[in-house]
Amino acid sequence: HGPPLGALDIPALLAPAGIDPFSITETPPFVAPRAGKSEAVDTPAGKAAHAELLRRGAIENAKEGELAKWTARRHIELALAPGAHRLAVAYDARPAVGAATRAALLARSTVRRYCILANAVPKGVAEGGWIIERYDLPASLDNAAAGQVTLEIAVDANAEAARWFACDAGGHGVAVGGRLAPTPVRADAQGIVHVLRLAPATPGQ
């Protein structure tokens, strides 16, 4: 896909290409034209911006259309008095979804990132019919990983068979079935909390 997205100014390319920056909030995240700007892609500047987005991997061609592959992060500034404070942030997290295999779950990089516990992986995963949902949740303060992070994830009522994996504050594995209750977790050096959810696939997945 070319150079990494981190070196790319996405908004500066989405605007001339006439692309809605909130395409990433849809499921699946198909690229959609910006309201009133659908003709922009036919201009020389629009075509050049669109080509650069494709070259850098910010847009990916799929059978049904183009998929938005960029990410977004909100930067919030708060003035706080000296002392200890607790900041609670709630939002809808959108995971990356893929088919689950036992080999993929127990790959070294996956085990390290999500602190996967092999004995907590359901035996039925080897037979297929399961999916992996990967969540990368920003949790940084002053451009550094937050010192203490407590994570809670609410899911639908039909998720009792699901299992959550994450690294606790000490870097040890956490494996929880069903809903993820408030749990102390670890953010990586970039201030990202990595969480993996393993769940039976529903019809259509």
N, C-alpha and C positions, 0 to 999 in steps of 0.2 A: 504493500500500500504506500510505499514511499516514506518520507521523513515522518517522525512521530507527531501526533496531534498537539502535543504540548508546545511545539514551536509555532503553532498556527493560530492566527487571530481569526477565530471562527466568525464573530459578528461582522467583521470587515468584509467577509466573503459572502455571507448569507444575504446581506442587504442588496448588493448589486445582482445577485443570482435570483432575487425575488422569492426566497425560500423562508417559510415560517420557522423561526428559531424554536418554537414550541412543538415542532414535529416529534421531538424525542419523548414527549409526554404521552403519545398515543401507543396503543398496543394492537398490532405490531407498529413500530415507529416509522411508518412510511413517510417519505418526504412530501410535504404539501406546500403549495404556493402561498405566499404571503397575501393577505387580503388586499386587492387592488393593485397587486404587483406581478400578476401572472405573466405579463408581457415582458418583464425585465429580463427573463432568461434568454430572449431572442436578440438582445442587444450584444454588441461585441464585448462590453464589460461584463455582462451577465454570463455569456458563454465562457469567458476566460475564468471567472470566479467559479462557475460550476465545474469546469475542467480541473481546477486546482483542488476543489473539495473532493472530487473523485480520486485524484492522484494521491492526495494525502490520506485517503481512507476515512474521511469525515462522512462520505456518502458511499454506500455499497450497493451495487446492482444485485437485484434479486429477481426471481421469476415473476413475481407479482408487481414489481416496481422498484423504486430506490429506497433503501433503508437509511435512516439517520443514525450515524454512529458517533456523533459528538456527545460530549457530556456537559453538564452545567453545574456550577457551584455558586451558592449565594454567600456573599461576604457581609457580615453584620458587625457594626461597631457599637459598643455599649460603654458608657462612662460609669465606672463602678468606684465606690469608695473603698479605701484600703480595708482588707479583711477577707474572710472566706465567703464565697458566694456559690449559689447553685443555679445553673441555667438549664431550664427544661425546654427542649425543642421537639415539636411533633410535626411530622409531615408524612406524605404518602411515599414510600420507598418502592422503586420499580426495579425488580431484579433482572439479571441476565439469566435466561432459561436455556437448559439443554438436557438431552437424554442422560440418564444416570447409568453408569456401569461401575462395578466394584473396583475395576482396575483404575478408572478415572478418579474415583473417590480416594483411593489409597496411593495415588501418585505422590512422589515426595514433595513436589511443590504445593499440591493441594493440602496435604497433611500439615505442612509447615504454616501455610497461610491461615487455615481454618482450625488448626489443632484437632484434626479428625481422630476420633477414637475408634480403632478398627472393631473392637468388640461391641460398639454401639451402632454399627451399620447393620440394618435388618438383613437377614439371610435372603429374603425375597428379592433383593436388588439384583442378585446374580441371574435371576430368571427374567429380568426386564420388566417394563411397565412402571418405572419410576422416573422422576425428573429431578434435576438439580436446579435450585434457584440460588444465585450468587448475589449478595448484597455488599456494596462498598459504600459505607456510610461516613460522610465527613464528620470529624469530631476534633477540631483544632481550635485553639485560642491563641491570639497574638502570633499567628503563623507557626505555631508549634503544637505538637500533640497535647491534648488536654490531659491533665494529671490524673483525674479520676473520671471514668465514664461508666454510667449505669444504663444498660440497654433494655428496653421492653418493646416487644413486637406483638401487636394484636392481629390476629388472622381470622378467617371465616370459620364458621361453626363446624365445617366438615373437615377440619385439618387435624383431627386427633391422632391420625396415623403418621403425621409428619414428624420429622426429627430435625432439630436445630443444632448446628455446630458452631462454636466460636472459641476464641482464646480468652481465658479469664484474666484478671488483672496481673496475675503472676505468670502468665504465659502457658498455663495448663489448659487441657481440653475441657470444654463444657458441652455436654450432649443432653438436650432437653426434648422430651416428646410433647407434641401438641403445641400449645401457645408458649411463647417465650416470655416468662415473667421477668420482672426487673432483676437484672443480672449484672454484676460488675464485670466489665470486659476491658480488653487492651486495645488501644489504638496504635497503629504502626508509626514509624518515624515521620511519615507524611501526614499524620493526623487522620488516618482512615481506619475505621473499624470494619473488619471483614467477617461476614456472617454467611453461612451456607445452610440452606434448607433442603432437606431430602424428603420428597413426598410422592405418594402414588399418583400416577398420571390420571387425569380425568379425561373423559371422552373428548376428542378433538385436539388433545395435546400430543 
